[in-house]
Amino acid sequence: MTPDQPPICDYEGSDYQTSFWDEGDRAYEDQVEAIALRRLLPKSGNMMLEVGAGAGRNTPRYQAFQRVVLLDYSTTQLQQAQSKLGNDDRYVYVAADAYQLPFVPGVFDGATMIRTLHHMAEPQRALQQVRLALQPGAAFILEYANKQNLKAILRYVFQMQSWSPFTPEAVEFAALNFDFHPKSIRGWLQEVGFSVERQLTVSHFRMGILKRLFPLDLLVKLDSLAQLSGNWWQLSPSVFVLSQAAGDTPIASPGALFRCLVCGNDELEQLPSSLHCPNCDHHWSFENGIYDFRVK
């Protein structure tokens, strides 16, 4: 980790996919997120960047794109994604830090960051990295944990929590777990070069008692309708934002993808077990189908 490196939430060795999603009664959350993605994803695309891909839960939903780059800091999460998706050339697996993306500027025409920003101590820095990797006009779908959700408002009104859901600063409710204010998110997106196009509010009924009392299909249908209020107000625990990369920024040459994080060279040599930078002689590991650009 470099001296100015923000702390990283590392899921290395975690059984998050199994314990949280497969066995954690999260079918409601998964289905309503799938609906939000269907509404926001472009109809077609060439190269998608999935920041915080984890074990590839959402990756099959990006069928409109010819190739998908799955990026996660954890190699074990990427290995789980491989076991699910296979070693098809359509997928590229990259272990890297979201604060230091190893890509040529302007190489992607789409990107997502789902259930990832809430682990970012410096969210603007991560968003800036995504913007640099995108071509002008590219679609970026961001999901964030909403500080100004209805539950937090009620808890604040009844003095059950000390922090205000109405102030712009992030709240760290657990170590490296942050809730953000919608206005702050929109401001950061605009500051780094995005124009906000659409907002969807998601997971309105994320409460254990509601899941026990009402059928899954009913909750999903109700949430699907409630999502459409996202441009007017944001009171749900999760918010999806569709933005477009604005401005006249570079577009990568055909076939380009990686750049060296040491010297910035974008002409790396593919070797059997590494990507070699002929400019600074650095080797970036390539093992079992996973490129490793983590700087430690």
C-alpha positions as CSV (number, residue, x, y, z in Angstrom):
1,M,0.0,0.0,0.0
2,T,1.4,3.4,-1.0
3,P,1.6,6.2,1.7
4,D,-1.4,8.1,0.4
5,Q,-3.4,4.9,-0.2
6,P,-6.9,4.9,1.4
7,P,-7.8,1.8,3.5
8,I,-9.2,-1.0,1.4
9,C,-12.1,-3.4,2.4
10,D,-10.6,-6.7,1.3
11,Y,-12.9,-9.7,0.8
12,E,-10.0,-12.1,0.4
13,G,-11.0,-15.6,1.6
14,S,-14.6,-14.4,2.4
15,D,-17.6,-16.6,1.8
16,Y,-19.7,-13.5,1.2
17,Q,-21.5,-14.9,-1.9
18,T,-22.6,-18.0,0.0
19,S,-23.3,-16.6,3.5
20,F,-24.9,-13.2,2.4
21,W,-26.6,-14.0,-0.9
22,D,-27.1,-17.8,-1.3
23,E,-28.0,-18.5,2.3
24,G,-28.9,-15.1,3.7
25,D,-32.5,-14.6,2.6
26,R,-31.5,-12.0,0.0
27,A,-33.7,-13.1,-2.9
28,Y,-35.8,-9.9,-2.6
29,E,-32.7,-7.6,-2.8
30,D,-31.3,-9.6,-5.7
31,Q,-34.4,-9.5,-7.7
32,V,-35.2,-5.8,-7.3
33,E,-31.6,-4.9,-8.1
34,A,-31.9,-7.0,-11.3
35,I,-35.0,-4.9,-12.2
36,A,-33.1,-1.7,-11.7
37,L,-30.2,-2.9,-13.9
38,R,-32.6,-3.9,-16.7
39,R,-34.1,-0.4,-16.6
40,L,-30.8,1.4,-16.7
41,L,-28.4,-0.8,-18.8
42,P,-27.7,0.3,-22.4
43,K,-29.2,-1.9,-25.2
44,S,-25.8,-2.8,-26.5
45,G,-22.1,-2.1,-25.9
46,N,-18.6,-3.3,-26.5
47,M,-16.6,-3.3,-23.3
48,M,-18.1,-3.2,-19.8
49,L,-16.1,-2.5,-16.6
50,E,-17.7,-4.1,-13.5
51,V,-16.0,-2.4,-10.4
52,G,-16.5,-4.6,-7.3
53,A,-17.6,-7.6,-9.3
54,G,-17.1,-10.0,-6.4
55,A,-18.2,-13.5,-7.3
56,G,-20.0,-12.4,-10.4
57,R,-23.5,-12.2,-9.1
58,N,-24.5,-9.4,-11.5
59,T,-22.2,-10.3,-14.4
60,P,-24.6,-12.5,-16.4
61,R,-26.9,-9.4,-16.5
62,Y,-24.6,-7.6,-18.8
63,Q,-25.4,-9.7,-21.9
64,A,-25.7,-6.6,-24.1
65,F,-21.9,-6.1,-23.9
66,Q,-19.5,-8.0,-26.0
67,R,-16.9,-8.2,-23.2
68,V,-17.0,-7.7,-19.5
69,V,-14.0,-6.9,-17.3
70,L,-14.6,-8.1,-13.7
71,L,-12.6,-6.1,-11.3
72,D,-12.2,-6.9,-7.6
73,Y,-9.5,-6.5,-5.0
74,S,-10.0,-10.1,-3.9
75,T,-8.6,-12.9,-6.0
76,T,-10.7,-15.5,-4.2
77,Q,-13.8,-13.6,-5.1
78,L,-12.7,-13.6,-8.8
79,Q,-11.9,-17.3,-8.6
80,Q,-15.5,-17.8,-7.4
81,A,-16.7,-15.8,-10.4
82,Q,-14.6,-17.9,-12.7
83,S,-16.1,-21.1,-11.3
84,K,-19.6,-19.7,-12.1
85,L,-18.9,-18.0,-15.5
86,G,-16.0,-20.1,-16.8
87,N,-12.9,-19.0,-18.8
88,D,-14.8,-17.7,-21.8
89,D,-12.8,-15.0,-23.6
90,R,-15.8,-12.8,-23.1
91,Y,-14.7,-12.3,-19.5
92,V,-11.5,-10.7,-18.2
93,Y,-10.7,-11.1,-14.5
94,V,-8.6,-8.4,-12.9
95,A,-7.5,-8.0,-9.2
96,A,-6.9,-4.3,-8.7
97,D,-7.6,-1.4,-6.4
98,A,-10.5,0.8,-7.4
99,Y,-8.4,3.8,-6.4
100,Q,-5.8,2.8,-9.0
101,L,-7.4,1.3,-12.1
102,P,-4.9,-0.3,-14.5
103,F,-6.7,0.7,-17.7
104,V,-5.9,2.8,-20.7
105,P,-8.0,6.0,-20.5
106,G,-11.2,5.9,-22.6
107,V,-11.3,2.1,-23.1
108,F,-14.8,1.3,-21.8
109,D,-18.2,2.3,-23.1
110,G,-20.0,1.1,-20.0
111,A,-19.3,0.6,-16.3
112,T,-21.1,-0.4,-13.1
113,M,-20.3,-0.2,-9.4
114,I,-22.9,-2.1,-7.4
115,R,-22.7,-2.5,-3.6
116,T,-19.1,-1.2,-3.7
117,L,-19.0,2.5,-3.1
118,H,-20.2,2.1,0.5
119,H,-16.7,0.6,1.2
120,M,-14.9,3.7,-0.1
121,A,-13.4,6.1,2.4
122,E,-12.6,8.4,-0.5
123,P,-15.5,7.9,-2.9
124,Q,-14.6,10.9,-5.2
125,R,-11.2,9.3,-5.9
126,A,-12.8,6.0,-7.0
127,L,-15.4,7.8,-9.1
128,Q,-12.6,9.8,-10.8
129,Q,-10.8,6.6,-11.7
130,V,-13.9,5.2,-13.3
131,R,-14.5,8.4,-15.3
132,L,-10.9,8.2,-16.7
133,A,-11.4,4.7,-17.9
134,L,-14.6,5.6,-19.8
135,Q,-15.2,7.0,-23.3
136,P,-17.3,10.2,-23.7
137,G,-20.9,9.3,-23.7
138,A,-20.4,6.0,-21.8
139,A,-23.0,4.8,-19.4
140,F,-22.1,4.4,-15.7
141,I,-24.5,2.8,-13.3
142,L,-23.7,3.5,-9.7
143,E,-25.4,2.0,-6.6
144,Y,-24.9,3.6,-3.2
145,A,-26.1,3.1,0.3
146,N,-28.4,6.0,1.1
147,K,-28.0,8.0,4.3
148,Q,-31.3,9.8,3.9
149,N,-33.5,6.6,4.0
150,L,-36.8,6.6,5.6
151,K,-35.7,4.3,8.5
152,A,-32.8,6.6,9.3
153,I,-35.1,9.7,9.2
154,L,-37.6,8.1,11.7
155,R,-34.8,6.9,14.0
156,Y,-33.4,10.5,14.0
157,V,-36.8,12.1,14.6
158,F,-37.4,9.8,17.6
159,Q,-33.8,10.3,18.9
160,M,-32.8,6.7,18.4
161,Q,-29.6,7.8,16.5
162,S,-27.3,10.8,17.0
163,W,-26.3,11.5,13.4
164,S,-28.6,13.5,11.0
165,P,-29.7,11.9,7.8
166,F,-30.1,15.3,6.2
167,T,-26.5,16.6,6.4
168,P,-24.2,16.1,3.4
169,E,-21.3,14.2,5.0
170,A,-20.9,10.5,4.9
171,V,-21.6,8.4,8.0
172,E,-19.4,5.4,8.8
173,F,-21.9,3.0,10.5
174,A,-19.3,0.2,10.7
175,A,-15.6,0.0,9.8
176,L,-15.3,0.9,6.1
177,N,-19.1,0.8,5.6
178,F,-20.5,4.2,4.6
179,D,-23.9,5.7,3.9
180,F,-23.9,8.7,1.6
181,H,-26.3,11.6,1.1
182,P,-28.0,11.7,-2.4
183,K,-27.0,15.3,-3.0
184,S,-23.4,14.6,-2.2
185,I,-23.3,11.6,-4.6
186,R,-24.8,13.8,-7.4
187,G,-22.3,16.5,-6.7
188,W,-19.3,14.1,-6.8
189,L,-20.5,12.6,-10.1
190,Q,-20.7,16.0,-11.7
191,E,-17.4,17.1,-10.3
192,V,-15.5,14.2,-11.8
193,G,-17.2,14.5,-15.2
194,F,-20.5,12.8,-15.3
195,S,-24.0,14.1,-16.1
196,V,-26.7,12.4,-14.0
197,E,-29.5,11.0,-16.3
198,R,-31.8,9.0,-14.0
199,Q,-32.2,7.8,-10.5
200,L,-34.0,4.7,-9.2
201,T,-34.8,4.0,-5.5
202,V,-34.4,0.3,-4.6
203,S,-35.0,-2.1,-1.8
204,H,-37.8,-0.1,-0.2
205,F,-39.1,-3.1,1.8
206,R,-35.7,-4.4,3.1
207,M,-37.0,-5.4,6.5
208,G,-37.1,-8.9,7.9
209,I,-40.7,-8.6,9.2
210,L,-42.0,-7.6,5.8
211,K,-40.2,-10.5,4.2
212,R,-41.9,-12.9,6.6
213,L,-45.3,-11.3,6.3
214,F,-45.6,-10.9,2.6
215,P,-44.9,-13.1,-0.5
216,L,-41.6,-12.4,-2.3
217,D,-43.4,-11.8,-5.6
218,L,-45.6,-9.1,-4.1
219,L,-42.7,-7.2,-2.5
220,V,-40.7,-7.3,-5.7
221,K,-43.7,-5.9,-7.7
222,L,-44.2,-3.2,-5.2
223,D,-40.6,-2.3,-5.2
224,S,-40.5,-2.2,-9.0
225,L,-43.3,0.4,-9.0
226,A,-41.7,2.4,-6.2
227,Q,-38.3,2.5,-8.0
228,L,-39.9,4.9,-10.5
229,S,-40.0,7.7,-7.9
230,G,-36.3,7.9,-7.8
231,N,-36.0,11.2,-9.7
232,W,-38.3,12.9,-7.3
233,W,-37.1,11.7,-3.9
234,Q,-34.6,9.2,-2.5
235,L,-35.9,7.6,0.7
236,S,-34.9,3.9,0.2
237,P,-31.7,2.3,1.6
238,S,-30.3,1.7,-1.9
239,V,-30.2,4.1,-4.8
240,F,-29.2,3.4,-8.4
241,V,-27.9,6.3,-10.5
242,L,-27.4,6.3,-14.3
243,S,-24.8,8.8,-15.4
244,Q,-23.2,9.6,-18.7
245,A,-19.5,10.4,-19.2
246,A,-19.4,14.0,-20.2
247,G,-16.8,16.1,-22.0
248,D,-14.3,15.6,-24.7
249,T,-11.9,13.0,-23.3
250,P,-9.6,10.5,-24.9
251,I,-10.8,7.3,-26.6
252,A,-8.5,4.3,-26.4
253,S,-7.0,2.7,-29.5
254,P,-8.6,-0.5,-30.7
255,G,-7.3,-3.5,-28.8
256,A,-5.9,-1.4,-26.0
257,L,-6.8,-2.3,-22.4
258,F,-4.1,-2.3,-19.7
259,R,-1.6,0.3,-18.7
260,C,1.3,0.0,-16.3
261,L,0.6,1.5,-12.9
262,V,4.3,2.2,-12.3
263,C,5.1,4.2,-15.4
264,G,1.8,4.6,-17.2
265,N,3.0,2.8,-20.4
266,D,0.0,1.3,-22.3
267,E,2.0,-1.1,-24.5
268,L,2.4,-4.2,-22.2
269,E,3.6,-7.5,-23.4
270,Q,1.5,-10.6,-22.6
271,L,3.8,-13.4,-21.3
272,P,2.6,-16.8,-20.0
273,S,2.6,-15.8,-16.4
274,S,2.7,-12.0,-16.4
275,L,2.1,-8.7,-18.3
276,H,5.5,-7.2,-18.9
277,C,6.1,-3.5,-19.2
278,P,9.1,-3.0,-21.5
279,N,9.3,0.7,-20.4
280,C,10.1,0.1,-16.7
281,D,10.6,-3.7,-16.7
282,H,7.8,-4.3,-14.2
283,H,5.9,-7.6,-14.3
284,W,2.2,-7.7,-13.4
285,S,1.2,-11.3,-12.4
286,F,-1.1,-13.3,-14.6
287,E,-2.0,-16.6,-12.9
288,N,-4.9,-19.0,-13.4
289,G,-6.6,-16.5,-15.7
290,I,-6.5,-13.5,-13.3
291,Y,-4.4,-10.4,-13.9
292,D,-3.1,-9.0,-10.6
293,F,-2.5,-5.2,-10.5
294,R,-2.5,-4.8,-6.8
295,V,0.2,-2.4,-5.6
296,K,1.3,-3.5,-2.1
